[in-house]
Structures are given as structure tokens and as C-alpha cells.
């Protein structure tokens, strides 16, 4: 715990955060990695083809 004199002399510095992936533009949802994209036909004929994505991070 610093003393009052130490805080008056130097003060506290905020930590500097560096964006590791600037291409994401502060949107972590863009970071999905698709391992497989496929379509399946359903057994119910009234429904249409459904597209599925197998994601590496299992969020989708």
C-alpha cells in the first residue's frame, strides 16, 4: 500500500490495453472460424433445405 506522499509524487497509472486483433473492430462476434458448411434435406417435405455451420468455437 503506497503512502500519501508516494501517490502525490508519482500517482497511479492506468494500464494500457492493446487490441490484439484490430481487424475485428471491437466486435468479438466476427471471430468465428467455420470448419464445415453444409445443407441437409429434412424428412418433413413441407420444409425447405436448411443450411448449417459447424463452428470451431461452438458458439453458433
SVG drawing of the C-alpha trace seen along z (x, -y; Angstrom):
<svg xmlns="http://www.w3.org/2000/svg" viewBox="-46 -15 53 53">
<polyline fill="none" stroke="black" stroke-width="0.4" points="0.0,0.0 1.6,-3.3 1.8,-6.3 0.1,-9.6 3.5,-11.2 4.2,-8.4 0.8,-8.9 1.3,-12.7 4.7,-12.3 4.0,-9.7 0.3,-9.0 -1.3,-5.9 -1.1,-4.9 -3.9,-3.2 -2.9,0.0 -2.6,-0.4 -4.7,2.1 -3.5,3.1 -6.1,4.5 -4.7,7.9 -6.9,8.1 -7.7,4.7 -9.5,6.1 -12.4,7.2 -13.2,3.6 -14.0,4.3 -16.6,6.9 -15.6,10.4 -18.6,12.0 -16.8,11.7 -14.1,14.1 -16.0,17.3 -14.0,20.0 -16.1,22.2 -14.9,25.7 -17.7,27.1 -20.7,25.6 -23.4,28.0 -27.1,28.3 -29.4,31.0 -32.8,32.1 -35.4,32.6 -37.7,35.6 -40.7,33.3 -41.2,32.4 -43.1,29.2 -39.9,27.6 -37.1,26.3 -33.4,27.0 -31.7,25.8 -28.1,24.6 -25.9,25.5 -22.5,24.2 -20.1,26.2 -18.1,23.6 -14.7,24.1 -15.6,22.1 -19.1,23.8 -20.9,20.5 -23.2,20.9"/>
</svg>
